[in-house]
Amino acid sequence: MSKLSEEIPTLKPFELEIIEAYKTFSIEARGGKGSPRKGVWIKGHLLEVREDFVNRMWKRWSQFVEIAKDQRAFIESGTYDSFRRYLFQLKTYDLIHLSRSTPSPKSPLPQWSRNYYALVKRNLESKLWENPWAEEPSWRRQYSIGFKPRKGGRKRRGKRLIKQIP
């Protein structure tokens, strides 16, 4: 594979749809800067390649976001850790699963492994792909079940006097 083809990847059809949907803010198209997109992209990517490991998905996602920015689609890539956290959230809600694990080719340590993830076919139509945190309880739900924040906030401490030693 040449170096040039690695630098400028070709966009897949599902990626073109995401870019078109998120060029401008539109509630009907579910576009705009505030809408989650990683889940939709991960779903399309895993449908295309069947299974993949986190680092390769992250690199491809980062390339896609850069191309999308060039085409005036406002998509934020986030960090590698946020991407891993997003995958863990998808795994928690049974949207993806660990398909296999292989020893890492870059590490001599046996405990480091490369984990491959694949789609859970029965959950392809779930709304959680758009926002996996929709099922998480918010502070309002916590408030309704009895959590009461302090009124007036935290008490302010006065200046401490330092005793002078005679």
C-alpha positions in Angstrom: 0.0 0.0 0.0 1.4 3.4 -1.0 2.0 6.2 1.5 -0.3 8.5 -0.5 -3.3 6.2 -0.1 -2.8 6.1 3.6 -2.7 9.9 3.9 -5.9 10.5 1.9 -8.5 7.8 2.6 -11.5 7.4 0.4 -14.8 8.0 2.1 -17.3 5.2 2.5 -21.0 5.8 1.5 -22.1 5.9 5.2 -19.4 8.5 5.9 -20.7 10.7 3.1 -24.2 10.5 4.6 -22.9 11.6 8.0 -21.1 14.6 6.5 -24.2 15.7 4.5 -26.4 15.3 7.6 -24.1 17.4 9.8 -23.1 20.2 7.6 -25.8 22.5 9.0 -28.0 22.4 12.0 -31.2 20.6 11.3 -33.4 18.8 13.9 -35.0 16.6 11.1 -31.7 15.5 9.8 -30.4 15.1 13.4 -27.5 17.4 12.5 -25.7 20.2 14.2 -22.7 20.4 16.5 -24.5 19.1 19.6 -25.6 15.8 18.2 -23.6 12.6 18.9 -22.0 11.0 15.8 -19.4 8.5 17.0 -22.0 5.8 17.5 -23.5 6.2 14.0 -20.0 6.2 12.5 -18.9 3.1 14.6 -22.0 1.2 13.5 -21.4 2.0 9.8 -17.7 1.2 10.1 -18.3 -2.2 11.8 -21.0 -3.0 9.2 -18.4 -2.4 6.6 -15.4 -4.2 8.1 -17.2 -6.8 10.4 -14.7 -6.4 13.3 -11.9 -4.0 14.2 -9.7 -3.0 17.1 -9.9 0.3 19.0 -6.7 1.9 17.7 -7.4 1.3 14.0 -11.0 2.6 14.5 -9.6 5.7 16.3 -7.2 6.4 13.5 -9.9 6.0 10.8 -12.3 8.1 12.9 -9.7 10.9 13.2 -9.1 10.9 9.4 -12.8 11.0 8.8 -13.3 14.0 11.1 -10.5 15.9 9.4 -12.0 15.3 6.0 -15.5 16.3 7.3 -14.1 19.5 8.7 -12.6 20.3 5.2 -16.2 19.8 3.8 -17.6 22.1 6.5 -19.3 19.5 8.6 -18.9 20.3 12.3 -17.8 17.0 13.9 -15.5 16.9 16.8 -13.1 14.0 17.1 -12.5 14.1 20.9 -9.6 12.2 22.4 -8.5 8.6 22.1 -9.7 8.0 25.7 -13.1 9.5 25.0 -13.3 7.2 21.9 -12.5 4.1 24.1 -15.0 5.2 26.7 -17.6 5.6 23.9 -16.9 2.0 22.8 -17.1 0.8 26.4 -20.5 2.4 26.7 -21.7 0.7 23.4 -20.4 -2.6 24.8 -22.3 -1.9 28.1 -25.6 -1.6 26.3 -24.9 -4.7 24.2 -24.5 -2.8 20.9 -21.1 -4.3 20.2 -19.3 -7.2 21.7 -15.7 -8.5 22.0 -15.3 -10.9 19.1 -11.7 -12.0 19.7 -8.5 -11.1 21.4 -5.0 -11.6 20.0 -1.5 -10.8 21.5 -0.4 -7.3 20.7 2.3 -7.3 18.0 4.0 -4.2 19.5 4.3 -5.4 23.1 6.5 -8.1 24.4 4.3 -8.4 27.5 1.8 -11.3 27.3 -0.9 -9.4 29.3 -1.3 -6.8 26.5 -3.7 -7.9 23.9 -5.5 -6.5 20.9 -9.3 -6.7 21.4 -11.5 -6.8 18.3 -15.1 -5.7 18.5 -18.0 -6.6 16.3 -21.7 -5.6 16.1 -24.5 -7.3 18.0 -26.9 -7.9 15.0 -30.1 -7.9 17.1 -29.5 -4.3 18.3 -28.8 -2.7 14.9 -32.0 -0.6 15.1 -31.5 0.6 18.6 -31.7 4.4 19.3 -28.8 4.1 21.6 -26.5 4.2 18.6 -27.2 7.9 18.4 -26.7 8.5 22.1 -25.6 5.7 24.3 -25.8 8.0 27.4 -29.6 8.5 26.9 -30.2 5.6 29.4 -27.9 7.0 32.0 -29.7 8.6 35.0 -29.3 12.4 35.0 -29.1 14.6 38.1 -32.8 15.3 37.7 -33.6 11.6 38.1 -31.2 11.4 41.1 -33.0 14.4 42.5 -36.4 12.8 42.1 -35.4 9.6 43.9 -34.2 11.5 47.0 -30.8 13.1 46.3 -30.9 16.6 47.7 -28.0 19.0 46.9 -27.0 21.4 49.6 -28.9 24.7 49.6 -26.7 27.7 49.1 -23.8 25.6 48.0 -20.8 24.8 50.1 -20.1 26.9 53.2 -17.4 29.4 52.7 -14.5 29.2 55.1 -13.1 32.3 56.6 -9.4 33.2 56.6 -7.5 31.1 59.0 -5.4 33.0 61.5 -1.9 31.7 61.9 -0.8 31.8 65.5 2.4 33.6 66.2 4.8 31.6 68.3 6.2 33.9 71.0 
